[in-house]
Each structure stands twice: as C-alpha cells, then as structure tokens.
C-alpha cells in the first residue's frame, strides 16, 4: 500500500489481543469478513510482555475464547505462556491474520461511515470494534525530587522477574493485583522490598478449602438477603485476617460491590498476605517525595532504595482516539456500554467491562456475542453499504 492510502472495509477491529481475537472468531463463525489492525508485531502482545510468573486469576472454564475451550491438559489457572500459546492456536484455527504495526491515531464519523486514521493509512468502515483494552496506556505518576533519584524507576509493565533486583532494595508503588504479586515475587527470591499502600484494600483468597473463590462468589451472589456477602465476609476474616497492624486497612465496601461500582478488582491473594505477616513484604505509606538515594514517605520516614517499580495501572486512552466522547465514557475513561448508540452507532467496545464478577475474559466472551449479533442486525438493516 502507498502511504496514506484509503482502505475500505466492512468490519474493522482495532487490537489483536483476547478481545480482538474473540470478536474475530465470532465474525468468522458467522461468515462475515473483517480487517484487524494491531499496533505491535504479535497477537496478544501485552500477554507476551507480562511478568514470568503470571497466571490467570480466573478459572480456565470461564476464561477461554468463543468456540475453543483450553486444552484439557492446561491447569485450572492458566499460565502466561500457555495463554500466549492458546491465542496463537486460536488465530490459526479461525484464520485470523492481523495487519501488524498499524496504530489508530484518530477516529471520526463522516455520514454513516467511520474513518480511522492510522500511522500508515486511513481505514473507512461501517463497523469499528475497539478491542484495544483498558490497559493501553501506562500511568506513571511523578513526585518531587524524582529527577535527582540515582536508582532505577520502571513501570510494572517492564518487570519480568526478580533476577535484575538481586541484592537491591526495591520499593513497589501500589497494592493492586500487579503490585501485590510483584512484591510476592521479590519476597520469594529473598529480595528486600517495600509495598506502598495509599488507601484501604479489599483482599480475597484465590481459593477457599481447595475450591476457587471465583466459583464460590458466583454461587454466593445468588443467595437472598445478603447471605452471600455475610458468608464471604466471615471467610475473609478467617483466611485473610485483620491486617491493620501491618498497615493495611479494609474498606467499608464489600469486594463484590466495589467491583460493580468502581470496576476495581479486589486483590486476589496468592501468598502475599503470608509474606506480609512473616515480615518479608514491608507495608509502608504512600510516597511523598524522592531523595537522591531513596524516598520520603507521607509519615516522614526516610528509606534508602535502589529501585522503584510503579504498579500504578493504566488508562484506556479512548478519549485520545475519539473526540468529544461526551456520554460515551465514565469517570475512569472506560466506555459505559459495549454497543454504541446514536452518534456512536457503528462503534463497539470489547474488553473494557471491569465491573463483572467473572473477570475481564468472562466479559469478553459474553460481550463478543452481543456485539457480533448487533453487527449482524445492522448489516441486515443497512443492506450493502455504499463506499
């Protein structure tokens, strides 16, 4: 293709991660053609870059893509590399061939068509599926004195394993699932580490008495009169315990309500709590500022540190792609719905729903079916579009 060529297509998918693969598989199964663009050089590129020890926190029977369960020999909690291998297999099975190295910069509507301006060409499509994910743009806060710090500062997306941090003091910023697991990874390698906790944290065990907590939570959620929440609270009290003396406060809000109201997943404990109780992970307050060889905390404590890992999350960047998002996104910058309406008709958003109990892969499975059905209905209503 020549630079800035205009390419027409019926259905355009942005992103070849699990969400992009899911909707591609749905459309392929319905006999519908599509074009799929991926800014990196591989499918599921984020999963290829994640840290080595990562496994899914959701069970395999609720985490696969449409029409293709995980291989029976896969464990209950699928590893990062197994997931990458599975996504490669999925692309082969459904004949999915993304155009790599193409990143969307701007998307605007002209008449009934959507024009997607990329780093190479402009793609014109009837339907555009955003499968770029909520973790597209890393969030890297800054603090006073940071430019004078002599140690290493890296976002968690660049962390792979503890080896580069041997014989170092490491400060992890943020106790979400990523921060908690990185701190655990460091602690298991006998690396001195500090985990900065800014606000109360809901922590739930991954398994209770050998049963996945995810399955138990879905079952308890069906009980009447709040019995499920009461049982869940009692189990957390027994298994996790009171962590206030270690510097972790528990929120007033229930983990399930927190997920549904804010999209914030509770920390799934894989052993971090035990290491905290053993003193192998030291919980400290929020970071106030840097010094040349360390940090000063909110409580005034001074720590000498060799490396900082920012487990500070990501943004979707939807507002960078679509001008005047208006009612499209919520306060966290995530789309409020998966099927666009009115001025956003013809746009679809897959892999952004963090508010469901089944996890993001579960929501991808469900919402990809809704989107594929909606695309089919619009195609019937419009007939063959004019280019």
C-alpha positions in Angstrom: 0.0 0.0 0.0 1.1 3.6 -0.7 1.4 6.0 2.3 -2.0 7.5 3.3 -4.0 5.1 1.1 -7.7 5.0 1.9 -8.7 1.4 2.6 -12.4 0.4 2.7 -13.6 -2.5 4.8 -16.9 -3.6 6.2 -15.9 -4.6 9.8 -12.8 -3.1 11.3 -11.3 -4.5 14.6 -8.7 -2.5 16.5 -6.4 -4.7 18.5 -5.4 -8.3 18.3 -5.4 -9.2 22.0 -8.0 -11.6 23.5 -10.9 -9.2 22.8 -9.9 -8.7 19.2 -9.5 -12.5 18.7 -12.8 -13.1 20.3 -14.8 -10.9 18.1 -12.8 -12.1 15.0 -13.7 -15.6 15.9 -17.4 -14.7 16.3 -17.5 -12.9 13.0 -15.6 -15.7 11.2 -18.1 -18.2 12.6 -20.9 -16.1 11.1 -19.2 -15.9 7.7 -18.5 -12.2 8.0 -15.3 -10.6 6.7 -13.2 -8.3 8.8 -10.0 -6.4 8.9 -8.0 -6.5 12.2 -5.2 -4.0 13.0 -2.6 -4.4 15.7 -0.1 -1.7 16.7 2.5 -4.3 17.8 4.1 -7.1 15.8 2.3 -10.0 17.6 -1.1 -11.0 18.6 -1.7 -10.8 22.4 1.4 -8.6 22.7 0.6 -7.5 26.2 0.4 -11.1 27.4 3.8 -11.8 25.8 5.3 -8.9 27.9 3.7 -9.7 31.3 5.9 -10.9 34.1 7.1 -14.5 34.0 5.2 -15.9 37.0 1.8 -14.6 35.9 -1.2 -17.0 35.8 -4.8 -16.2 35.3 -6.7 -15.4 38.5 -9.9 -16.8 36.9 -10.5 -20.5 36.3 -9.9 -21.8 32.8 -13.5 -22.9 32.2 -14.6 -19.2 32.5 -11.6 -17.7 30.7 -11.4 -19.2 27.2 -12.4 -17.5 23.9 -15.5 -18.4 21.9 -15.8 -21.9 20.3 -12.4 -23.1 21.7 -12.0 -24.3 25.3 -8.5 -24.5 26.7 -6.7 -27.8 26.1 -7.7 -30.4 28.8 -4.0 -30.7 29.9 -4.0 -27.0 30.9 -4.1 -26.4 34.7 -7.1 -24.7 36.4 -5.2 -21.4 36.4 -3.6 -21.0 33.1 0.0 -19.6 32.9 1.1 -16.6 30.9 3.0 -18.7 28.3 0.2 -21.2 28.0 -2.2 -18.4 27.3 0.0 -17.0 24.6 0.3 -20.4 23.0 -3.5 -20.7 23.2 -4.0 -17.3 21.5 -1.6 -18.3 18.7 -3.6 -21.5 18.2 -6.9 -19.6 18.2 -5.6 -17.3 15.5 -4.6 -20.3 13.3 -7.9 -22.1 13.9 -10.0 -19.2 12.8 -7.7 -17.9 10.1 -7.1 -14.6 11.8 -4.3 -12.6 10.2 -3.9 -9.1 11.7 -2.1 -6.3 9.9 0.7 -5.6 12.3 2.5 -2.3 13.1 -0.7 -0.2 12.5 -1.9 2.0 15.3 -5.1 4.1 15.2 -4.5 7.8 15.9 -7.9 9.4 15.3 -11.4 8.2 14.6 -14.2 10.3 13.2 -17.6 9.9 11.6 -18.5 11.0 8.1 -22.0 10.3 7.2 -22.7 6.7 8.1 -19.1 5.6 7.9 -16.2 5.7 10.4 -12.8 7.0 9.2 -9.9 5.6 11.2 -6.7 7.5 10.7 -3.6 5.3 11.5 0.2 5.7 11.3 0.0 4.3 7.7 -3.4 4.5 6.0 -6.9 5.7 6.6 -9.4 2.9 7.0 -13.1 3.5 6.2 -15.6 1.1 7.8 -19.2 0.6 8.6 -18.5 -1.0 11.9 -15.5 -0.5 14.2 -14.8 -2.7 17.2 -12.4 -1.2 19.8 -10.5 -4.1 21.3 -7.6 -2.0 22.4 -8.2 -2.8 26.1 -8.3 -0.8 29.3 -4.5 -1.3 29.7 -3.3 0.5 26.6 -1.5 3.5 28.2 0.6 3.0 31.3 0.1 5.5 34.1 3.4 6.8 35.5 3.0 9.4 38.2 5.8 11.8 39.2 6.9 13.1 42.6 9.1 16.0 43.8 12.8 15.2 43.5 12.3 12.3 41.2 14.7 13.6 38.6 17.5 13.5 41.2 17.0 9.9 42.2 20.1 7.8 41.4 18.3 4.5 41.3 16.1 2.8 38.7 12.4 3.7 38.1 10.3 1.4 35.9 6.6 0.8 35.3 5.4 -2.6 36.2 4.8 -3.4 32.5 8.6 -3.7 32.2 9.0 -6.1 35.1 9.7 -9.7 34.2 11.3 -11.5 37.2 13.3 -10.7 40.3 16.8 -11.5 38.8 17.7 -7.9 38.0 16.9 -6.8 41.5 19.1 -9.3 43.4 20.9 -7.6 46.4 18.8 -4.5 45.9 16.2 -2.7 48.0 13.0 -2.4 45.9 10.1 -0.1 46.5 6.8 -1.2 44.9 4.2 1.6 44.5 0.6 0.4 44.5 -1.1 -2.6 46.0 -3.4 -3.8 43.3 -3.1 -7.3 42.0 0.1 -6.5 40.0 1.9 -4.7 42.9 0.9 -7.5 45.3 2.2 -10.2 43.1 5.4 -8.4 42.2 6.1 -7.9 45.9 5.5 -11.6 46.4 7.8 -12.5 43.6 10.6 -10.4 45.1 10.0 -11.7 48.6 10.2 -15.3 47.4 13.6 -14.5 46.0 14.7 -13.1 49.3 14.9 -9.5 47.9 14.2 -6.8 50.5 11.1 -4.9 49.3 8.6 -2.4 50.5 5.0 -2.2 49.2 3.4 1.3 49.3 -0.3 1.3 50.2 -2.2 4.5 49.8 -5.8 3.6 50.7 -7.8 0.7 52.2 -7.5 -2.6 50.2 -10.0 -5.4 49.8 -8.1 -8.7 49.7 -9.7 -12.1 48.9 -8.2 -15.6 48.8 -7.9 -17.2 45.3 -9.1 -20.5 46.8 -11.1 -21.4 49.8 -10.7 -25.0 51.1 -9.4 -26.1 47.7 -12.3 -24.5 45.8 -11.8 -21.5 43.5 -13.2 -18.4 45.3 -14.4 -17.1 41.9 -16.8 -20.1 41.6 -17.9 -19.7 45.2 -18.5 -16.0 44.8 -20.8 -16.6 41.8 -22.7 -19.1 43.8 -23.0 -16.9 46.9 -24.1 -13.9 44.8 -27.3 -15.8 44.1 -28.3 -16.2 47.8 -31.0 -13.9 49.1 -31.0 -11.3 51.9 -27.3 -10.6 51.7 -26.3 -14.0 53.0 -23.6 -14.4 50.3 -21.9 -11.2 51.4 -22.1 -12.3 55.1 -20.5 -15.7 54.3 -17.9 -14.1 52.2 -17.0 -11.6 55.0 -16.7 -14.4 57.5 -14.4 -16.4 55.3 -12.1 -13.4 54.6 -11.9 -12.7 58.3 -10.8 -16.3 58.9 -8.4 -16.7 56.0 -7.0 -13.2 55.5 -7.5 -11.8 59.0 -7.1 -8.3 60.3 -4.1 -6.7 58.6 -4.4 -3.3 60.2 -1.4 -3.9 62.4 0.7 -4.4 59.3 -0.5 -1.2 57.7 -3.4 -2.4 55.6 -6.9 -1.2 56.3 -10.0 -2.9 55.0 -12.6 -0.7 53.1 -16.2 -0.5 54.3 -17.4 -1.6 50.9 -17.8 -5.3 50.1 -15.4 -6.6 47.4 -18.3 -7.5 45.1 -19.9 -4.1 45.5 -16.5 -2.5 44.9 -16.1 -4.3 41.7 -19.6 -3.5 40.4 -19.5 0.2 41.5 -15.9 1.1 40.6 -14.6 -1.6 38.4 -11.7 -2.1 40.9 -10.9 -5.8 41.3 -10.1 -6.9 44.9 -6.5 -8.1 45.4 -6.5 -11.9 44.8 -4.2 -13.3 47.4 -1.6 -15.8 46.1 0.6 -15.7 49.1 1.3 -12.0 49.6 -0.6 -11.9 52.9 1.6 -14.7 54.3 4.8 -12.9 53.3 3.4 -9.7 54.9 2.8 -11.5 58.1 6.3 -13.0 58.0 7.8 -9.6 57.5 9.2 -10.4 54.1 7.0 -7.7 52.5 7.0 -4.5 54.4 3.9 -2.4 54.1 4.6 1.4 54.1 2.5 4.6 53.5 2.3 6.5 50.3 5.4 8.1 48.7 5.8 11.8 49.4 9.0 12.6 47.5 12.3 11.3 46.3 15.8 11.8 47.6 19.0 11.1 45.6 19.2 7.6 47.1 15.7 6.8 48.3 12.2 8.1 49.2 10.5 10.1 51.9 7.1 8.7 52.9 3.9 10.5 53.9 4.6 9.8 57.5 8.1 11.4 57.2 10.0 8.1 57.2 13.1 8.0 55.0 14.0 4.9 53.1 17.2 4.1 51.1 16.0 2.4 47.9 17.8 1.1 44.8 14.8 0.6 42.5 11.2 1.7 42.2 8.5 -0.3 40.5 5.4 1.6 39.6 2.4 -0.7 39.8 0.2 2.3 39.1 -2.1 1.0 36.5 -3.2 2.0 33.0 -5.6 4.1 31.0 -7.7 3.0 28.0 -6.9 6.2 26.0 -10.3 6.0 24.3 -10.6 9.8 24.7 -7.4 10.2 22.7 -8.9 8.3 19.8 -12.5 9.7 19.7 -13.0 13.4 20.0 -15.9 14.6 22.1 -16.6 11.3 23.9 -19.4 13.1 25.9 -21.6 10.4 27.4 -19.5 7.6 26.0 -17.1 7.1 28.9 -17.4 7.0 32.6 -15.2 8.8 35.2 -12.5 6.2 34.7 -12.3 6.8 31.0 -13.9 3.5 30.2 -16.9 3.1 27.7 -20.2 2.8 29.6 -21.6 0.3 27.1 -20.3 -2.3 24.6 -22.7 -1.3 21.7 -22.6 2.3 20.6 -25.9 4.2 20.2 -26.9 7.5 18.5 -23.8 9.4 17.4 -21.7 6.4 18.3 -23.7 3.9 16.3 -21.4 1.5 14.5 -18.8 1.6 17.2 -18.4 -1.3 19.6 -16.2 -1.6 22.8 -15.0 -5.0 23.8 -12.7 -5.8 26.7 -13.4 -2.7 28.8 -16.0 -4.0 31.2 -14.2 -4.4 34.5 -17.5 -4.4 36.5 -18.5 -8.0 36.2 -17.9 -10.9 38.7 -16.5 -13.2 36.0 -13.4 -11.2 35.2 -12.4 -9.4 32.0 -12.0 -12.6 30.0 -15.5 -13.7 31.0 -17.0 -10.3 30.0 -15.1 -10.6 26.6 -16.8 -13.9 26.0 -20.3 -12.6 26.8 -20.0 -9.2 25.2 -18.4 -10.5 21.9 -21.6 -12.5 21.3 -23.7 -9.3 21.9 -21.5 -7.3 19.5 -21.5 -10.0 16.8 -25.3 -10.2 17.0 -25.6 -6.4 16.8 -23.3 -6.2 13.8 -25.4 -8.8 12.1 -28.6 -6.9 12.8 -27.1 -3.6 11.5 -25.9 -5.4 8.3 -29.4 -6.7 7.7 -30.9 -3.2 8.3 -28.5 -1.4 6.1 -28.1 -3.9 3.2 -24.8 -3.4 1.3 -23.2 -0.2 2.3 -22.0 2.3 -0.3 -18.3 3.1 -0.3 
